[in-house]
Amino acid sequence: MSNRNSWEEMSIEIQKRSVVNTPLEIKSAKNLRAEILKALNIALDEKILLTELHEILKLLKLQASSVIKQKGYSEIMGGEKNSNRNELIPHFKLNNGCWFDFAITIDETVSPAEIIAFDFEIRYPPEISNWFLRFDLNTPNHENDNKNMRFHFHPNNEDIQIHSPPMSPLEILHLFLYGIKIPEKQRS
């Protein structure tokens, strides 16, 4: 067996393990939005989040899914889609200068409801670096699902995908709020 075949088999196992071990079942999209709002409010009270409450309420939208346009699929948007990483597009701002946004797609046609896709991206302040980190869970049957990379992250490069550790949207949000620090001295 070639190493390529071994890697493909490993990818299947890694993907299975990631999806199985990630808590993706939720009570409802409305309930998840409330949990996210609570986490953002706590971060605001702790002065971790600089985005004001009125801005948070404006950025955190629950709407019909733009990914799956069928009844029963919803989306929680945390800011606007920003694939060009334009600082002028509304987003959440952290006290360290980092900024982030996210989108979560939820299937409410099943019980319990299930998170079927998301993307969370955080960026360093441009005056420090163009660094970004994005966590993706693609929809079932997406081309990345067929490559066993449905759940992955991009470490500062769109073309690099690495299997993601099993993390729920709330866990990723907490990572962004509390776990990503800007080192005082940047390594070259």
MDTraj code that builds the backbone (N, CA, C; nanometers):
import mdtraj as md
import numpy as np

residues = "MET SER ASN ARG ASN SER TRP GLU GLU MET SER ILE GLU ILE GLN LYS ARG SER VAL VAL ASN THR PRO LEU GLU ILE LYS SER ALA LYS ASN LEU ARG ALA GLU ILE LEU LYS ALA LEU ASN ILE ALA LEU ASP GLU LYS ILE LEU LEU THR GLU LEU HIS GLU ILE LEU LYS LEU LEU LYS LEU GLN ALA SER SER VAL ILE LYS GLN LYS GLY TYR SER GLU ILE MET GLY GLY GLU LYS ASN SER ASN ARG ASN GLU LEU ILE PRO HIS PHE LYS LEU ASN ASN GLY CYS TRP PHE ASP PHE ALA ILE THR ILE ASP GLU THR VAL SER PRO ALA GLU ILE ILE ALA PHE ASP PHE GLU ILE ARG TYR PRO PRO GLU ILE SER ASN TRP PHE LEU ARG PHE ASP LEU ASN THR PRO ASN HIS GLU ASN ASP ASN LYS ASN MET ARG PHE HIS PHE HIS PRO ASN ASN GLU ASP ILE GLN ILE HIS SER PRO PRO MET SER PRO LEU GLU ILE LEU HIS LEU PHE LEU TYR GLY ILE LYS ILE PRO GLU LYS GLN ARG SER".split()
xyz = np.array([
    [0.0850, -0.1187, 0.0000],
    [0.0000, 0.0000, 0.0000],
    [0.0889, 0.1242, 0.0000],
    [0.0569, 0.2202, -0.0816],
    [0.1365, 0.3426, -0.0874],
    [0.1034, 0.4314, 0.0325],
    [0.1918, 0.5241, 0.0597],
    [0.1677, 0.6184, 0.1687],
    [0.0462, 0.7056, 0.1402],
    [0.0222, 0.7332, 0.0102],
    [-0.0953, 0.8132, -0.0263],
    [-0.2229, 0.7408, 0.0141],
    [-0.2297, 0.6121, -0.0147],
    [-0.3474, 0.5345, 0.0253],
    [-0.3606, 0.5308, 0.1770],
    [-0.2501, 0.5188, 0.2457],
    [-0.2533, 0.5206, 0.3919],
    [-0.3081, 0.6532, 0.4421],
    [-0.2618, 0.7638, 0.3806],
    [-0.3100, 0.8955, 0.4227],
    [-0.4597, 0.9094, 0.3965],
    [-0.5063, 0.8618, 0.2827],
    [-0.6493, 0.8698, 0.2520],
    [-0.7300, 0.7914, 0.3550],
    [-0.6830, 0.6749, 0.3939],
    [-0.7517, 0.5966, 0.4970],
    [-0.7474, 0.6687, 0.6316],
    [-0.6327, 0.7268, 0.6640],
    [-0.6212, 0.8028, 0.7886],
    [-0.7162, 0.9220, 0.7881],
    [-0.7261, 0.9903, 0.6747],
    [-0.8154, 1.1064, 0.6647],
    [-0.9600, 1.0681, 0.6916],
    [-1.0000, 0.9531, 0.6398],
    [-1.1367, 0.9048, 0.6658],
    [-1.1563, 0.8878, 0.8158],
    [-1.0611, 0.8256, 0.8823],
    [-1.0710, 0.8017, 1.0264],
    [-1.0662, 0.9328, 1.1053],
    [-0.9769, 1.0221, 1.0677],
    [-0.9656, 1.1518, 1.1364],
    [-1.0955, 1.2296, 1.1220],
    [-1.1494, 1.2332, 1.0000],
    [-1.2740, 1.3066, 0.9757],
    [-1.3884, 1.2482, 1.0578],
    [-1.3990, 1.1165, 1.0580],
    [-1.5041, 1.0493, 1.1343],
    [-1.4917, 1.0840, 1.2826],
    [-1.3713, 1.0762, 1.3336],
    [-1.3450, 1.1048, 1.4747],
    [-1.3785, 1.2502, 1.5075],
    [-1.3426, 1.3425, 1.4195],
    [-1.3698, 1.4850, 1.4437],
    [-1.5190, 1.5133, 1.4496],
    [-1.5927, 1.4634, 1.3521],
    [-1.7365, 1.4916, 1.3462],
    [-1.8109, 1.4223, 1.4608],
    [-1.7738, 1.2982, 1.4904],
    [-1.8413, 1.2243, 1.5977],
    [-1.8173, 1.2898, 1.7337],
    [-1.6973, 1.3453, 1.7550],
    [-1.6618, 1.4002, 1.8853],
    [-1.6914, 1.5489, 1.9007],
    [-1.7515, 1.6087, 1.8023],
    [-1.7860, 1.7499, 1.8104],
    [-1.9338, 1.7634, 1.8445],
    [-1.9654, 1.8338, 1.9524],
    [-2.1073, 1.8502, 1.9874],
    [-2.1787, 1.9417, 1.8875],
    [-2.2532, 1.8808, 1.7962],
    [-2.3218, 1.9561, 1.6916],
    [-2.4733, 1.9585, 1.7097],
    [-2.5256, 1.8792, 1.8023],
    [-2.6700, 1.8820, 1.8283],
    [-2.7003, 1.9961, 1.9239],
    [-2.8076, 2.0680, 1.8937],
    [-2.8473, 2.1822, 1.9766],
    [-2.9982, 2.1795, 1.9972],
    [-3.0451, 2.2551, 2.0937],
    [-3.1883, 2.2645, 2.1190],
    [-3.2593, 2.3316, 2.0017],
    [-3.2056, 2.4465, 1.9594],
    [-3.2628, 2.5213, 1.8465],
    [-3.1652, 2.6304, 1.8056],
    [-3.1841, 2.6867, 1.6880],
    [-3.1014, 2.7979, 1.6414],
    [-3.1203, 2.9191, 1.7338],
    [-3.2432, 2.9410, 1.7759],
    [-3.2724, 3.0542, 1.8645],
    [-3.1977, 3.0385, 1.9972],
    [-3.1950, 2.9175, 2.0494],
    [-3.1253, 2.8892, 2.1746],
    [-2.9742, 2.9088, 2.1577],
    [-2.9179, 2.8605, 2.0465],
    [-2.7741, 2.8776, 2.0218],
    [-2.7403, 3.0257, 2.0080],
    [-2.8242, 3.1014, 1.9389],
    [-2.7997, 3.2453, 1.9267],
    [-2.7974, 3.3098, 2.0644],
    [-2.8884, 3.2687, 2.1534],
    [-2.8923, 3.3235, 2.2896],
    [-2.7645, 3.2889, 2.3663],
    [-2.7129, 3.1678, 2.3497],
    [-2.5884, 3.1275, 2.4159],
    [-2.4708, 3.2098, 2.3639],
    [-2.4676, 3.2344, 2.2338],
    [-2.3610, 3.3152, 2.1744],
    [-2.3702, 3.4588, 2.2257],
    [-2.4920, 3.5130, 2.2291],
    [-2.5120, 3.6492, 2.2783],
    [-2.4650, 3.6610, 2.4230],
    [-2.4954, 3.5603, 2.5040],
    [-2.4517, 3.5607, 2.6444],
    [-2.2992, 3.5624, 2.6523],
    [-2.2318, 3.4782, 2.5732],
    [-2.0849, 3.4739, 2.5739],
    [-2.0263, 3.6081, 2.5299],
    [-2.0849, 3.6687, 2.4275],
    [-2.0367, 3.7984, 2.3795],
    [-2.0591, 3.9077, 2.4841],
    [-2.1731, 3.9035, 2.5531],
    [-2.2015, 4.0017, 2.6579],
    [-2.1043, 3.9894, 2.7744],
    [-2.0721, 3.8670, 2.8130],
    [-1.9754, 3.8459, 2.9211],
    [-1.8396, 3.9008, 2.8784],
    [-1.7981, 3.8716, 2.7550],
    [-1.6704, 3.9236, 2.7049],
    [-1.6709, 4.0762, 2.6994],
    [-1.7853, 4.1356, 2.6671],
    [-1.7981, 4.2813, 2.6674],
    [-1.7825, 4.3342, 2.8101],
    [-1.8513, 4.2713, 2.9061],
    [-1.8409, 4.3122, 3.0467],
    [-1.6979, 4.2996, 3.0984],
    [-1.6260, 4.1979, 3.0496],
    [-1.4867, 4.1748, 3.0915],
    [-1.3884, 4.2616, 3.0130],
    [-1.4404, 4.3425, 2.9235],
    [-1.3602, 4.4323, 2.8393],
    [-1.2666, 4.3570, 2.7441],
    [-1.2994, 4.2321, 2.7134],
    [-1.2268, 4.1529, 2.6134],
    [-1.2771, 4.1933, 2.4750],
    [-1.4076, 4.2111, 2.4654],
    [-1.4731, 4.2502, 2.3407],
    [-1.4951, 4.4009, 2.3424],
    [-1.4538, 4.4692, 2.2376],
    [-1.4713, 4.6146, 2.2289],
    [-1.6005, 4.6527, 2.1575],
    [-1.6611, 4.5590, 2.0874],
    [-1.7843, 4.5850, 2.0152],
    [-1.8937, 4.6179, 2.1163],
    [-1.9579, 4.7313, 2.0993],
    [-2.0626, 4.7753, 2.1927],
    [-2.1871, 4.6873, 2.1801],
    [-2.2691, 4.6865, 2.2846],
    [-2.3874, 4.6017, 2.2887],
    [-2.4802, 4.6272, 2.1696],
    [-2.5058, 4.7526, 2.1365],
    [-2.5953, 4.7809, 2.0237],
    [-2.5374, 4.7267, 1.8929],
    [-2.4022, 4.7276, 1.8795],
    [-2.3383, 4.6713, 1.7606],
    [-2.3475, 4.5186, 1.7604],
    [-2.3300, 4.4584, 1.8782],
    [-2.3417, 4.3124, 1.8908],
    [-2.4798, 4.2688, 1.8437],
    [-2.5814, 4.3366, 1.8913],
    [-2.7196, 4.3016, 1.8545],
    [-2.7435, 4.3186, 1.7050],
    [-2.6789, 4.4162, 1.6458],
    [-2.6914, 4.4393, 1.5019],
    [-2.6158, 4.3325, 1.4207],
    [-2.4988, 4.2894, 1.4713],
    [-2.4156, 4.1921, 1.4011],
    [-2.4660, 4.0489, 1.4149],
    [-2.5267, 4.0162, 1.5287],
    [-2.5658, 3.8785, 1.5581],
    [-2.7083, 3.8539, 1.5090],
    [-2.7183, 3.7996, 1.3878],
    [-2.8484, 3.7819, 1.3221],
    [-2.8859, 3.6347, 1.3146],
    [-3.0128, 3.6077, 1.3322],
    [-3.0690, 3.4752, 1.3063],
    [-3.1611, 3.4915, 1.1868],
    [-3.1331, 3.4165, 1.0815],
    [-3.2077, 3.4334, 0.9560],
    [-3.2192, 3.3002, 0.8829],
    [-3.2950, 3.2999, 0.7762],
    [-3.3028, 3.1805, 0.6903],
    [-3.1643, 3.1557, 0.6317],
    [-3.1302, 3.0298, 0.6119],
    [-2.9979, 2.9933, 0.5619],
    [-2.9751, 3.0462, 0.4208],
    [-2.8572, 3.1038, 0.3998],
    [-2.8170, 3.1454, 0.2648],
    [-2.7441, 3.0311, 0.1947],
    [-2.7095, 2.9259, 0.2699],
    [-2.6370, 2.8111, 0.2149],
    [-2.7340, 2.7055, 0.1633],
    [-2.8329, 2.6704, 0.2457],
    [-2.9349, 2.5726, 0.2070],
    [-3.0684, 2.6458, 0.2078],
    [-3.1187, 2.6707, 0.0908],
    [-3.2386, 2.7536, 0.0767],
    [-3.3648, 2.6683, 0.0785],
    [-3.3839, 2.6000, 0.1920],
    [-3.5035, 2.5184, 0.2124],
    [-3.5621, 2.5538, 0.3484],
    [-3.6906, 2.5348, 0.3612],
    [-3.7583, 2.5597, 0.4882],
    [-3.6969, 2.4712, 0.5961],
    [-3.6745, 2.5300, 0.7135],
    [-3.6209, 2.4549, 0.8257],
    [-3.4702, 2.4675, 0.8436],
    [-3.4041, 2.5393, 0.7522],
    [-3.2597, 2.5610, 0.7655],
    [-3.2370, 2.7077, 0.7994],
    [-3.1627, 2.7328, 0.9039],
    [-3.1392, 2.8701, 0.9460],
    [-2.9897, 2.8967, 0.9590],
    [-2.9602, 3.0230, 0.9851],
    [-2.8212, 3.0660, 0.9882],
    [-2.8054, 3.1713, 1.0967],
    [-2.7007, 3.1563, 1.1740],
    [-2.6635, 3.2596, 1.2702],
    [-2.5416, 3.3286, 1.2113],
    [-2.5577, 3.4564, 1.1858],
    [-2.4474, 3.5367, 1.1312],
    [-2.3899, 3.6220, 1.2436],
    [-2.2594, 3.6198, 1.2548],
    [-2.1886, 3.7062, 1.3488],
    [-2.1013, 3.8000, 1.2683],
    [-2.1621, 3.9047, 1.2159],
    [-2.0932, 3.9931, 1.1225],
    [-2.1286, 3.9516, 0.9810],
    [-2.0695, 4.0182, 0.8852],
    [-2.0969, 3.9881, 0.7450],
    [-1.9876, 3.8996, 0.6870],
    [-2.0212, 3.8242, 0.5819],
    [-1.9204, 3.7440, 0.5113],
    [-1.8081, 3.8371, 0.4687],
    [-1.6850, 3.7921, 0.4892],
    [-1.5724, 3.8821, 0.4665],
    [-1.4516, 3.8049, 0.4137],
    [-1.4680, 3.7390, 0.3011],
    [-1.3599, 3.6561, 0.2467],
    [-1.2390, 3.7379, 0.2016],
    [-1.2562, 3.8673, 0.1805],
    [-1.1429, 3.9529, 0.1415],
    [-1.0739, 4.0163, 0.2621],
    [-1.1265, 3.9867, 0.3820],
    [-1.0683, 4.0374, 0.5066],
    [-1.0581, 4.1897, 0.5068],
    [-1.1690, 4.2501, 0.4702],
    [-1.1778, 4.3946, 0.4640],
    [-1.2232, 4.4467, 0.5997],
    [-1.1387, 4.5287, 0.6621],
    [-1.1700, 4.5811, 0.7956],
    [-1.2931, 4.6713, 0.7981],
    [-1.3360, 4.7195, 0.6837],
    [-1.4523, 4.8079, 0.6790],
    [-1.5844, 4.7311, 0.6868],
    [-1.5800, 4.6006, 0.6615],
    [-1.7010, 4.5179, 0.6705],
    [-1.7278, 4.4899, 0.8183],
    [-1.8515, 4.5074, 0.8657],
    [-1.8822, 4.4913, 1.0080],
    [-1.8392, 4.3555, 1.0649],
    [-1.7793, 4.3616, 1.1858],
    [-1.7234, 4.2437, 1.2521],
    [-1.7148, 4.2719, 1.4021],
    [-1.6725, 4.1720, 1.4781],
    [-1.6498, 4.1874, 1.6214],
    [-1.5040, 4.2274, 1.6442],
    [-1.4818, 4.3210, 1.7388],
    [-1.3478, 4.3710, 1.7665],
    [-1.3052, 4.3322, 1.9078],
    [-1.1826, 4.2823, 1.9187],
    [-1.1276, 4.2442, 2.0487],
    [-1.0336, 4.3519, 2.1013],
    [-1.0108, 4.3510, 2.2317],
    [-0.9255, 4.4531, 2.2929],
    [-0.7788, 4.4422, 2.2514],
    [-0.7385, 4.3298, 2.1924],
    [-0.6001, 4.3140, 2.1465],
    [-0.5836, 4.3558, 1.9998],
    [-0.6890, 4.4068, 1.9390],
    [-0.6830, 4.4514, 1.8004],
    [-0.7286, 4.3471, 1.7000],
    [-0.7416, 4.2210, 1.7436],
    [-0.7918, 4.1169, 1.6529],
    [-0.9390, 4.1427, 1.6237],
    [-0.9866, 4.0869, 1.5143],
    [-1.1269, 4.1027, 1.4765],
    [-1.1745, 3.9745, 1.4103],
    [-1.3031, 3.9442, 1.4267],
    [-1.3552, 3.8165, 1.3768],
    [-1.5005, 3.8270, 1.3356],
    [-1.5421, 3.7254, 1.2601],
    [-1.6822, 3.7085, 1.2215],
    [-1.7071, 3.5597, 1.2049],
    [-1.8333, 3.5230, 1.1902],
    [-1.8668, 3.3820, 1.1758],
    [-2.0041, 3.3650, 1.1133],
    [-2.0286, 3.2445, 1.0672],
    [-2.1599, 3.2043, 1.0158],
    [-2.1813, 3.0580, 1.0555],
    [-2.3015, 3.0270, 1.1008],
    [-2.3353, 2.8909, 1.1438],
    [-2.4651, 2.8509, 1.0748],
    [-2.4655, 2.7371, 1.0080],
    [-2.5857, 2.6860, 0.9410],
    [-2.6442, 2.5728, 1.0247],
    [-2.7751, 2.5804, 1.0478],
    [-2.8432, 2.4861, 1.1361],
    [-2.9593, 2.4198, 1.0637],
    [-2.9673, 2.2887, 1.0805],
    [-3.0784, 2.2099, 1.0265],
    [-3.1792, 2.1905, 1.1393],
    [-3.2941, 2.2572, 1.1279],
    [-3.3998, 2.2438, 1.2281],
    [-3.5132, 2.1539, 1.1782],
    [-3.4860, 2.0790, 1.0695],
    [-3.5854, 1.9822, 1.0217],
    [-3.5727, 1.8511, 1.0980],
    [-3.4664, 1.8377, 1.1788],
    [-3.4444, 1.7181, 1.2599],
    [-3.4548, 1.7554, 1.4074],
    [-3.4753, 1.6557, 1.4908],
    [-3.4839, 1.6798, 1.6335],
    [-3.3892, 1.5844, 1.7057],
    [-3.2952, 1.6354, 1.7820],
    [-3.2676, 1.7762, 1.8048],
    [-3.2088, 1.8420, 1.6799],
    [-3.2141, 1.9749, 1.6797],
    [-3.1568, 2.0501, 1.5677],
    [-3.0073, 2.0215, 1.5612],
    [-2.9500, 2.0409, 1.4428],
    [-2.8095, 2.0065, 1.4250],
    [-2.7342, 2.1155, 1.3490],
    [-2.6161, 2.1483, 1.3979],
    [-2.5262, 2.2385, 1.3272],
    [-2.4665, 2.1581, 1.2128],
    [-2.4858, 2.2037, 1.0894],
    [-2.4352, 2.1270, 0.9752],
    [-2.3204, 2.1971, 0.9026],
    [-2.2979, 2.3237, 0.9343],
    [-2.1860, 2.3953, 0.8719],
    [-2.1548, 2.5194, 0.9541],
    [-2.0289, 2.5610, 0.9464],
    [-1.9914, 2.6900, 1.0045],
    [-1.8578, 2.7340, 0.9475],
    [-1.8333, 2.8621, 0.9619],
    [-1.6987, 2.9148, 0.9412],
    [-1.6782, 3.0270, 1.0417],
    [-1.5667, 3.0210, 1.1086],
    [-1.5252, 3.1206, 1.2071],
    [-1.3872, 3.1675, 1.1657],
    [-1.3707, 3.2984, 1.1487],
    [-1.2390, 3.3489, 1.1097],
    [-1.1994, 3.4653, 1.1984],
    [-1.0763, 3.4581, 1.2466],
    [-1.0175, 3.5659, 1.3270],
    [-0.8945, 3.6171, 1.2540],
    [-0.8702, 3.7475, 1.2668],
    [-0.7575, 3.8112, 1.1991],
    [-0.6806, 3.8978, 1.2980],
    [-0.5485, 3.9031, 1.2804],
    [-0.4655, 3.9962, 1.3570],
    [-0.4897, 4.1371, 1.3054],
    [-0.4589, 4.2371, 1.3869],
    [-0.4674, 4.3740, 1.3362],
    [-0.3695, 4.3919, 1.2207],
    [-0.4104, 4.4576, 1.1130],
    [-0.3257, 4.4697, 0.9941],
    [-0.1908, 4.5376, 1.0195],
    [-0.1847, 4.6251, 1.1190],
    [-0.0565, 4.6917, 1.1467],
    [0.0460, 4.5957, 1.2079],
    [-0.0001, 4.4811, 1.2574],
    [0.0907, 4.3806, 1.3143],
    [0.1202, 4.2702, 1.2135],
    [0.0132, 4.2216, 1.1476],
    [0.0312, 4.1077, 1.0566],
    [-0.0947, 4.0888, 0.9729],
    [-0.0811, 4.0198, 0.8613],
    [-0.1978, 3.9807, 0.7810],
    [-0.2458, 3.8406, 0.8181],
    [-0.2038, 3.7911, 0.9330],
    [-0.2354, 3.6570, 0.9805],
    [-0.3858, 3.6389, 1.0004],
    [-0.4347, 3.5189, 0.9645],
    [-0.5725, 3.4815, 0.9942],
    [-0.5788, 3.3333, 1.0262],
    [-0.6867, 3.2944, 1.0914],
    [-0.7135, 3.1548, 1.1229],
    [-0.8622, 3.1333, 1.1024],
    [-0.8981, 3.0328, 1.0216],
    [-1.0407, 3.0047, 0.9985],
    [-1.0689, 2.8572, 1.0243],
    [-1.1752, 2.8340, 1.0999],
    [-1.2270, 2.7000, 1.1237],
    [-1.3510, 2.6818, 1.0365],
    [-1.3542, 2.5727, 0.9615],
    [-1.4674, 2.5436, 0.8733],
    [-1.5249, 2.4064, 0.9042],
    [-1.6550, 2.3992, 0.9013],
    [-1.7277, 2.2725, 0.8924],
    [-1.8156, 2.2894, 0.7699],
    [-1.7810, 2.2201, 0.6625],
    [-1.8593, 2.2303, 0.5393],
    [-1.9844, 2.1447, 0.5483],
    [-2.0832, 2.1757, 0.4674],
    [-2.2077, 2.0996, 0.4662],
    [-2.1819, 1.9553, 0.4224],
    [-2.2683, 1.8634, 0.4643],
    [-2.2544, 1.7259, 0.4156],
    [-2.2594, 1.7246, 0.2623],
    [-2.1827, 1.6385, 0.2029],
    [-2.1730, 1.6212, 0.0573],
    [-2.1029, 1.7365, -0.0140],
    [-2.0450, 1.8288, 0.0592],
    [-1.9592, 1.9317, -0.0003],
    [-1.8351, 1.8603, -0.0559],
    [-1.7660, 1.9206, -0.1514],
    [-1.6471, 1.8559, -0.2088],
    [-1.5426, 1.8249, -0.1011],
    [-1.5342, 1.9071, 0.0044],
    [-1.4399, 1.8768, 0.1127],
    [-1.4842, 1.7556, 0.1933],
    [-1.6150, 1.7328, 0.2022],
    [-1.6653, 1.6124, 0.2679],
    [-1.6208, 1.4898, 0.1892],
    [-1.6274, 1.4987, 0.0595],
    [-1.5849, 1.3877, -0.0263],
    [-1.4345, 1.3623, -0.0173],
    [-1.3568, 1.4652, 0.0222],
    [-1.2123, 1.4502, 0.0405],
    [-1.1779, 1.4181, 0.1865],
    [-1.2831, 1.3960, 0.2687],
    [-1.2659, 1.3696, 0.4121],
    [-1.1994, 1.4862, 0.4847],
    [-1.2352, 1.6067, 0.4410],
    [-1.1840, 1.7288, 0.5036],
    [-1.2989, 1.8237, 0.5352],
    [-1.4143, 1.7675, 0.5668],
    [-1.5308, 1.8520, 0.5957],
    [-1.5018, 1.9450, 0.7134],
    [-1.4375, 1.8933, 0.8163],
    [-1.4058, 1.9702, 0.9349],
    [-1.2562, 2.0003, 0.9329],
    [-1.2193, 2.1257, 0.9068],
    [-1.0786, 2.1613, 0.8910],
    [-1.0550, 2.3063, 0.9320],
    [-0.9282, 2.3428, 0.9373],
    [-0.8962, 2.4832, 0.9574],
    [-0.7910, 2.5276, 0.8582],
    [-0.7874, 2.6592, 0.8369],
    [-0.6927, 2.7227, 0.7456],
    [-0.5974, 2.8080, 0.8299],
    [-0.4705, 2.7674, 0.8393],
    [-0.3744, 2.8475, 0.9166],
    [-0.3077, 2.9540, 0.8302],
    [-0.3740, 3.0664, 0.8140],
    [-0.3188, 3.1812, 0.7428],
    [-0.3004, 3.1590, 0.5930],
    [-0.3719, 3.0608, 0.5363],
    [-0.3591, 3.0365, 0.3935],
    [-0.4847, 2.9632, 0.3456],
    [-0.5510, 3.0203, 0.2469],
    [-0.6729, 2.9591, 0.1924],
    [-0.6472, 2.8207, 0.1339],
    [-0.5273, 2.7999, 0.0818],
    [-0.4960, 2.6757, 0.0124],
    [-0.4504, 2.5637, 0.1049],
    [-0.4285, 2.5943, 0.2318],
    [-0.3870, 2.4916, 0.3272],
    [-0.5062, 2.4558, 0.4145],
    [-0.5394, 2.3271, 0.4161],
    [-0.6470, 2.2761, 0.5012],
    [-0.5887, 2.1667, 0.5895],
    [-0.6135, 2.1781, 0.7188],
    [-0.5665, 2.0796, 0.8153],
    [-0.6876, 2.0315, 0.8928],
    [-0.6955, 1.9015, 0.9168],
    [-0.8062, 1.8495, 0.9975],
    [-0.8154, 1.9293, 1.1267],
    [-0.9359, 1.9680, 1.1604],
    [-0.9573, 2.0485, 1.2794],
    [-0.9748, 1.9611, 1.4023],
    [-0.9301, 2.0113, 1.5175],
    [-0.9663, 1.9414, 1.6399],
    [-1.1172, 1.9535, 1.6576],
    [-1.1791, 1.8567, 1.7248],
    [-1.3253, 1.8643, 1.7411],
    [-1.3644, 1.9792, 1.8338],
    [-1.4186, 2.0849, 1.7750],
    [-1.4610, 2.2024, 1.8516],
    [-1.5969, 2.2490, 1.8011],
    [-1.6841, 2.2803, 1.8949],
    [-1.8159, 2.3333, 1.8611],
    [-1.8041, 2.4834, 1.8347],
    [-1.9072, 2.5434, 1.7758],
    [-1.9032, 2.6885, 1.7552],
    [-1.8801, 2.7683, 1.8842],
    [-1.9419, 2.7275, 1.9947],
    [-1.9198, 2.8008, 2.1202],
    [-1.7763, 2.7860, 2.1691],
    [-1.7167, 2.6701, 2.1482],
    [-1.5772, 2.6506, 2.1877],
    [-1.4848, 2.7362, 2.1017],
    [-1.5113, 2.7441, 1.9733],
    [-1.4294, 2.8279, 1.8850],
    [-1.4461, 2.9751, 1.9223],
    [-1.5693, 3.0159, 1.9513],
    [-1.5934, 3.1535, 1.9945],
    [-1.5111, 3.1850, 2.1198],
    [-1.5112, 3.0941, 2.2173],
    [-1.4324, 3.1160, 2.3390],
    [-1.2820, 3.1188, 2.3090],
    [-1.2362, 3.0362, 2.2156],
    [-1.0965, 3.0413, 2.1733],
    [-1.0636, 3.1807, 2.1201],
    [-1.1494, 3.2334, 2.0337],
    [-1.1267, 3.3663, 1.9767],
    [-1.1273, 3.4744, 2.0854],
    [-1.2202, 3.4626, 2.1797],
    [-1.2325, 3.5648, 2.2836],
    [-1.1192, 3.5593, 2.3856],
    [-1.0781, 3.4391, 2.4236],
    [-0.9861, 3.4259, 2.5364],
    [-0.8545, 3.3543, 2.5054],
    [-0.8449, 3.2832, 2.3948],
    [-0.7305, 3.1960, 2.3743],
    [-0.6275, 3.2420, 2.2733],
    [-0.6578, 3.3429, 2.1941],
    [-0.5619, 3.3872, 2.0920],
    [-0.4993, 3.5175, 2.1386],
    [-0.3714, 3.5086, 2.1654],
    [-0.2973, 3.6241, 2.2164],
    [-0.1980, 3.6710, 2.1099],
    [-0.1700, 3.7975, 2.1110],
    [-0.0666, 3.8536, 2.0234],
    [0.0614, 3.8590, 2.1045],
    [0.1634, 3.7846, 2.0633],
    [0.2894, 3.7881, 2.1395],
    [0.3510, 3.9271, 2.1364],
    [0.4118, 3.9659, 2.2486],
    [0.4769, 4.0978, 2.2535],
    [0.5874, 4.1057, 2.1492],
    [0.6606, 3.9951, 2.1341],
    [0.7684, 3.9916, 2.0353],
    [0.7312, 3.8895, 1.9305],
    [0.7122, 3.9351, 1.8071],
    [0.6765, 3.8465, 1.6958],
    [0.8002, 3.7706, 1.6497],
    [0.7829, 3.6409, 1.6258],
    [0.8918, 3.5629, 1.5673],
    [0.8977, 3.5923, 1.4189],
    [1.0176, 3.5867, 1.3634],
    [1.0281, 3.6140, 1.2196],
    [1.0120, 3.4878, 1.1394],
])
top = md.Topology()
chain = top.add_chain()
for i, resn in enumerate(residues, 1):
    res = top.add_residue(resn, chain, resSeq=i)
    for name in ("N", "CA", "C"):
        top.add_atom(name, md.element.get_by_symbol(name[0]), res)
traj = md.Trajectory(xyz[None], top)
